[in-house]
Structure formats: structure tokens, C-alpha cells
Amino acid sequence: MPPELAQQLPVLKELLVALGYKIISLEGYEADDILGTVAEMCKNGDECYIATGDRDSFQLIRDNVTVLLPHTKMGTTTTEIYTPARIQEEYGVTPIQMIDIKALQGDASDCIPGVAGVGEKTADLIVERFGADALQILEKQPERLLEIRGITPAKLEEIKAFVAKVEAKVKAIVEKIKAVVDTYPKDEIPTEFEIVTTMAFYYYCDFCSISAWCYF
């Protein structure tokens, strides 16, 4: 991270707290890890809205998880609302299938190694053959991958070993983040902000027009 950006983060966090938001962080883990964990924790009926400019968050979308994606054009910012139906319409796959494809083939830009021995072509074949059940097949019935052209018994064993390793790693990450999230009171929903503290921050950052709006 550029130092010019890093030095702004402490000020931003203080401002967000003044505005009434809760900040969840865990050293050694990215925001994506925490967002994914919190979204998963909402699966028992809670509504989850993720405001982000990262399209990778599309894989988190569920019936109760909506992504709000800001889009700026010619100086005007609008927010695109992404639901499962929107993903299906725009990309021709379900959010789960987006996970499948990325998990299988990997993504170097996100440091995702992918499944050993499975490239883009094979990943597409697996998702095309098994649909939304691709990852479940990979985890619970990996022998069915032999139905895919190009996957040999030797390659299947390599894939099974890789999947077992990844499952253990992901479980450890989720449990560690969940333990931190669970320390935050569930009934403390931000409903108002500290006006004096917030205005002081606005003046400090030379946000004159916003501070004037808050005053009046």
C-alpha cells in the first residue's frame, strides 16, 4: 500500500467511528476475508448489504446478500444493485458458479492458486457438467470428475489432496475471523452519529461544504 494512502487510514477509521459505524479488523487478514465471513454469518435470516467497488464480492451474493456497487461516470456516482437475478442476467451464471470457476482455475491477481491440474478450460467443463453442484461434487464425490474429459485417475488423486488442504486452511481462517466478529455486540446497530466529533473531523479535513451542511 502506498504510504500516502496508509497514513490516511487511521483518520478514516476515527471518522467512521464518529459516524456510528463498527470497524472489524484482524491482523493478517484482508477485508475480503472478513466480508465473506460476515456475509456467511448472515445466512440464518439476516439481511446483508455489501457496499464495495470490488466485483469479486459478486460471489458472495445470495438471496439475503446484496452487493451495492458504486459507479462513477463523468463526475456523477450512481449505485448498481446486484442480486442473484442480476448476476444471472449479466454473466449467465449464478454467484455460486462464479466461486466454482475462480476456485477451480485460480486467479493470479488475487493470489488464488486454483485446483492443481485444473486450468480455465477444464474448470469451464466441470461447471458446465455439474452446474451449481460443481464444488460439492469436488468435495463429496470427487470420483465423478472422471466423467470430465482429460481428468485421469492420477490427476484425480492430485485434485483430492489439494482440495483437502484448501478446506482445512479455509476452515481455520473462517473460525479465527468468526471468533473476532462474535466479540461485537449484535444489538449495537449504528443509528446516529456524534455530531460534534464528526464536524470537528470535517473541519480538520477541510470538508467545509459537508460541515456546513451538518451545522444547518
Residue pairs with C-beta under 8 A, 6 or more apart in sequence:
11 201
11 204
11 205
13 23
14 201
15 198
15 201
15 205
16 23
17 23
18 193
18 194
18 197
18 198
18 201
19 190
19 193
19 198
20 190
20 191
20 192
20 193
20 194
21 190
22 184
22 188
22 190
24 34
24 38
24 180
24 181
24 184
25 34
26 33
26 34
26 176
26 177
26 180
29 173
29 176
29 177
32 54
32 56
32 57
33 173
33 177
34 177
34 181
35 50
35 52
35 57
35 60
36 60
37 173
37 174
37 177
37 178
37 181
38 48
38 181
39 48
39 50
39 60
39 62
39 65
40 174
41 178
41 181
42 48
42 64
42 65
43 62
43 64
45 64
46 64
47 64
47 66
48 64
48 65
48 66
49 65
49 66
49 67
49 68
50 57
50 60
50 65
50 66
50 67
50 68
51 68
51 70
51 79
52 67
52 68
52 69
53 69
53 70
55 69
56 110
57 67
58 67
58 82
58 87
58 91
58 95
58 98
59 95
59 96
59 98
59 99
59 102
60 67
60 95
61 67
61 82
61 83
61 84
61 87
61 95
62 84
62 95
63 84
66 81
66 82
66 83
67 81
67 82
68 79
68 80
68 81
68 82
69 79
69 80
69 81
69 82
70 77
70 78
70 79
70 80
71 77
71 78
71 79
71 80
72 78
84 94
84 95
87 93
87 94
87 95
87 98
88 94
91 98
93 101
93 127
94 132
96 132
96 135
97 127
97 131
97 132
97 134
99 135
100 123
100 126
100 127
100 132
100 134
100 135
101 123
101 124
101 127
102 110
102 112
103 112
103 114
103 115
103 135
104 114
104 115
104 118
104 122
104 123
104 126
104 127
104 134
104 138
105 114
105 115
105 118
105 119
105 120
105 122
105 123
105 124
106 112
106 113
106 114
106 115
107 114
114 123
115 123
115 138
115 159
115 162
115 163
116 158
116 159
116 161
116 162
117 151
117 155
117 158
117 159
118 126
118 159
122 148
122 150
122 151
125 148
125 149
125 150
126 134
126 137
126 138
126 145
126 148
127 134
129 147
129 148
130 137
130 144
137 144
137 145
138 145
138 159
138 163
139 163
139 167
142 156
142 159
142 160
142 163
143 156
145 151
145 156
145 159
146 152
146 153
146 156
151 159
195 214
198 214
199 211
199 214
199 215
201 207
202 208
202 210
202 211
202 214
203 211
